[in-house]
């Protein structure tokens, strides 16, 4: 009986660990938060007056590029 309980405990620990590792690999909380922050920054920049000598527009393009790169990184990590 004790051997069975020990095996069940070890098996439970292995399953719990694999779920935790799967979550750590699949979930990208910092990357997801980065997208949220970049989208917020983009909204603020888009609301600014376009009198910045083209720098505002270049900033918007760079933020769009950064969002695309972060999304690509998330997609890569989930493969």
N, C-alpha and C positions, 0 to 999 in steps of 0.2 A: 504494500500500500504506500509506504513512504517513497519507494523508488518511482512509482507512478506519479505521485505528487511532485517529486523533484523534476521529473521529465516534463510534466505539464507546466511547471513554473518556468523551466528553461525555454520550452516551446513558446509560452506566452511572452517571455522577454524577447525572444527572437522576432516574433511577429510584431510586437510593439516597436522594436528598434527599426525594423524594415519599414513600417508605416512612417516613423519619424524621419528616416532617411529619405523616403519617397517624398514626404512633404517638404523637406529642406531642399531637395533638388527641384521639385516641381513648382513650389511656391517661390516667388521672387519678390518678397515684400519691399526690399529697398529699391529694386528696379521699378516696381509698380508705383511706389511713392515718388520716384524720380519723374515718371511720366506725369503724374498729377501735378507736381511742382512745375514742370516745364510747361504744361498746358496753362497753368495759372499765370506763369510769367509771360506766355504768349498773349494771353488775354489782356494783361496790363500793357504790354508793348503795343498791341493792336489798338488799344484805346488812346495811346499817346498821339499827340499831333504829329502829322507827317512833315515836320519842318526840321528834319535832322540831317539833311544833306545825303539822304539815301541810306544812312546808317540804321535807321529804324527798320527799313525794309530788309536790309541785309541781316539784321538781328532776327527778324521773323523767319527768314529763310534758314538761318543757322539753328534756330529752335526747332523748326520742322525737321531738319536733318538730324538733330539730336534725338528727337522723339522717335524717328524712324530707326535710328541705331539702337536705342534702348529696346524697342520692340523686337528688333532682329536678335538682340542678345537674349531676350526672354525666350524667343522661339528656338534659338540654338540650344539653350539650356534644357528645354523640355524635350528635345529629341533624344 
